[in-house]
C-alpha cells in the first residue's frame, strides 16, 4: 500500500507521521476529533454504496398500520406499505398510487377507485379491490382508541356508529357480531368488481383524499398474510364475512405488531427493539426497484454519538436536534443571516419549513388528586403559560429553527390566525396567577410536579429545564422535577393519563386543519384531548361542523372560534412551530422533502442513491487504542471504521 501511495505523490511514511502528530495533539487536549485526509486517489469508494444507515432516536411503537400512531413507526410503514393515493413527491398535490384513477359523485359522497392490475404483495398474493376493502375495514373494526382508526371511522359511512360502540377489547360475541354486522351493512366500503372499490362518506369532505394518504389507516395490507397470523373465532368465517373472514375486531393482532406485508418498495427483515430496524428492497416492486437495497434505522439516543457516526461515514444521515445545530454549521452566518455554512466538508445541511407543532400539555385528570386540584385551576394554568420563556427557547434551544406557536393550526394551513392571543414570558403575571390559584385553594406550599419528555430529545429536555428554572425562580411554593422516558413507555403513560405535564409534538396525518383541531379539541376523536381529559361539548360540535363545512370562509370562522376557546382555557402551552433539519453525507443523492412524511429524512428513500465515489472521507481519530487500524485506514481509506 505504501508503494501505491508513493506513486500518487504522497509518501506513506509522511502520512503516518502526520497522523501520529495529530494523535499526540488530540490526546493532549481530549475530546473527539476527525481528520479529513487529502485524497490518496482521485476518487475514494463510498462505504456500502447499496446500504443506507440512518441514525435516529425513539423506537417504533408498532409496525401494524392499523395500530401504530406515532412517527417512529410511521417512517417505517410509509416505505413498506402503499395507499390508494399519495402526495406527488415534494408537493401536497395528491396523485394516484395503488389506484390508477378515481371519480367523485356530484354530491361529494361517493368515491369510486379503480385499482391497478398486476401488483403483488410481499407474500406474492395479488392486490385487488377485496384487499383494499379488507385493509380499510380492518382499521375501523380494530377501533383502537389510541390508534389512527378515528381518521377513517369519522367519515366513512357506518364508521361513526361503530366508533361510538363498545367495541374495543369486547369479548362478548353477541354484542360484537351486532356492531360488526351493522357497520358492514352500511356498505361504507364496497367492492364493485375485482379492481373497483367504492367508498361512501357520511358527509362531503375536502380532506378525505388527504386522510387516505396517511401511511397508517390508508395502508393496504395483504389479507392472506394477516389472516394466516390472526386469532381464530366467529369473525374468521368467510361465508359470514366474505371473501376472507376478518381479523379479530376490537383487538390488536400481536403478530402484525412486529411483522409487515405490503406492496411497497421495502420489506422489514429485522426489528431488534430499541436497537435497529432493517429493511431490504422489494426486487419485485411494481415500479422501478429502489437503488438503495438495504436501509438500517439505528436507535441512538445521544446526539453526539449520532454526529460521530455521521462524520466517520458510519451513518449516511442522522437526526440532529436544534440544540446541536452549531456542531454542524457555523454559528454567526446562521444567527445573523440565516445562512448555512457547514463546519465540515462532505456534510449536507438543509432547512425546511414544516407543519409540525410542539409544546407542553397539561393533564386535567392526573391520577394524583393533589396535582389534579392544581392543574384544573385556570389561574394555575395561566401561571404556567406566562412563566415559560418562549423567546429563550426559540433563540437558544431551537437556535432559530422554530417560531413561537399560535394555537393548534400551524402557519401554512387554512384557519391559521395570526391575530390569536399569545402568552409571552412575564414573571410578574405568572406570580400573580399562581398566588391567585393558591388563594383559591388550588395548591399549598410544597407542591411537587414532574415534567416529562422522551429520551434522546435534547430540545425537549432543555425546554423542561427552562420551565423548571422559571417556575422555581418565582418562589411560590412549587418545586419541579424533570424526567425522561423511552419513547414506547412515554406513549403508554401518556395514553394512560399518568403524566401531569409533558412536552409532545404533532406532525400532521393529513394536510387539513381538521387533523389539528380534532386532535387537540375533540373529546372523543382527539388524541391529545383524550390524554389530558379536555372535554367541551360546544367545542366538539364546532369541530364536527367545521369538518363538514364546504365553504372555506365559513370553515375559517369556525376554526378561529375553536382556537380562541382553547387558548382561553390554557390547557396547552403552544411553544413552537418547528423547521426541520436534514443532515446527510454529500454522497447521498436524490433527496427531496415533503412535510407530510413521518420520516422527513427517509420518506423519499426509493428515489435516493449513493454516489459510488467521493473526493474525501473522514477518518475518526478518537480511538487511540486502535492506532494501527487508523494508520491502515489512512493509507487505504476505501474502508471507514471507528
C-alpha positions, 0 to 999 in steps of 0.5 A: 500500500505504501508503494501505491501511495508513493506513486500518487505523490504522497509518501506513506511514511509522511502520512503516518507521521502526520497522523501520529502528530495529530494523535499526540495533539488530540490526546493532549487536549481530549475530546473527539476529533476527525481528520479529513485526509487529502485524497490518496486517489482521485476518487475514494469508494463510498462505504456500502454504496447499496446500504443506507444507515440512518441514525435516529432516536425513539423506537417504533411503537408498532409496525401494524398500520392499523395500530401504530400512531406515532412517527417512529413507526410511521417512517417505517410503514410509509416505505413498506406499505402503499395507499390508494393515493399519495402526495406527488413527491415534494408537493401536497398535490395528491396523485394516484398510487395503488389506484390508477384513477378515481371519480367523485359523485356530484354530491361529494359522497361517493368515491369510486377507485379503480385499482391497478392490475398486476401488483403483488404483495410481499407474500406474492398474493395479488392486490385487488379491490377485496384487499383494499376493502379488507385493509380499510375495514380492518382499521375501523373494526380494530377501533383502537382508541389510541390508534389512527382508526378515528381518521377513517371511522369519522367519515366513512359511512357506518364508521361513526356508529361503530366508533361510538360502540363498545367495541374495543377489547369486547369479548362478548360475541353477541354484542360484537357480531351486532356492531360488526354486522351493522357497520358492514351493512352500511356498505361504507366500503364496497367492492364493485368488481375485482379492481373497483372499490367504492367508498361512501362518506357520511358527509362531503369532505375536502380532506378525505383524499388527504386522510387516505394518504396517511401511511397508517389507516390508508395502508393496504395490507395483504389479507392472506398474510394477516389472516394466516397470523390472526386469532381464530373465532366467529369473525374468521368465517368467510361465508359470514364475512366474505371473501376472507373472514376478518381479523379479530375486531376490537383487538390488536393482532400481536403478530402484525405488531412486529411483522409487515406485508405490503406492496411497497418498495421495502420489506422489514427483515429485522426489528431488534427493539430499541436497537435497529430496524432493517429493511431490504428492497422489494426486487419485485416492486411494481415500479422501478426497484429502489437503488438503495437495497438495504436501509438500517434505522439505528436507535441512538439516543445521544446526539453526539454519538449520532454526529460521530457516526455521521462524520466517520461515514458510519451513518449516511444521515442522522437526526440532529436536534436544534440544540446541536445545530452549531456542531454542524454549521457555523454559528454567526452566518446562521444567527445573523443571516440565516445562512448555512455554512457547514463546519465540515466538508462532505456534510449536507445541511438543509432547512425546511419549513414544516407543519409540525407543532410542539409544546407542553400539555397539561393533564386535567385528570392526573391520577394524583388528586393533589396535582389534579386540584392544581392543574384544573385551576385556570389561574394555575394554568395561566401561571404556567403559560406566562412563566415559560420563556418562549423567546429563550427557547426559540433563540437558544434551544431551537437556535432559530429553527422554530417560531413561537406557536399560535394555537393548534393550526400551524402557519401554512394551513387554512384557519391559521390566525395570526391575530390569536392571543399569545402568552409571552414570558412575564414573571410578574403575571405568572406570580400573580396567577399562581398566588391567585390559584393558591388563594383559591385553594388550588395548591399549598406550599410544597407542591411537587410536579414532574415534567416529562419528555422522551429520551434522546430529545435534547430540545425537549429536555432543555425546554423542561429545564427552562420551565423548571428554572422559571417556575422555581425562580418565582418562589411560590411554593412549587418545586419541579422535577424533570424526567425522561422516558423511552419513547414506547413507555412515554406513549403508554403513560401518556395514553394512560393519563399518568403524566401531569405535564409533558412536552409532545409534538404533532406532525400532521396525518393529513394536510387539513386543519381538521387533523389539528383541531380534532386532535387537540379539541375533540373529546372523543376523536382527539388524541391529545384531548383524550390524554389530558381529559379536555372535554367541551361539548360546544367545542366538539360540535364546532369541530364536527361542523367545521369538518363538514363545512364546504365553504372555506370562509365559513370553515375559517370562522369556525376554526378561529372560534375553536382556537380562541376557546382553547387558548382561553382555557390554557390547557396547552402551552403552544411553544413552537412551530418547528423547521426541520433539519436534514443532515446527510453525507454529500454522497447521498443523492436524490433527496427531496422533502415533503412535510407530510412524511413521518420520516422527513429524512427517509420518506423519499428513500426509493428515489435516493442513491449513493454516489459510488465515489467521493473526493474525501472521507473522514477518518475518526481519530478518537480511538487511540487504542486502535492506532494501527487500524487508523494508520491502515485506514489512512493509507487505504481509506476505501474502508471507514471504521471507528 
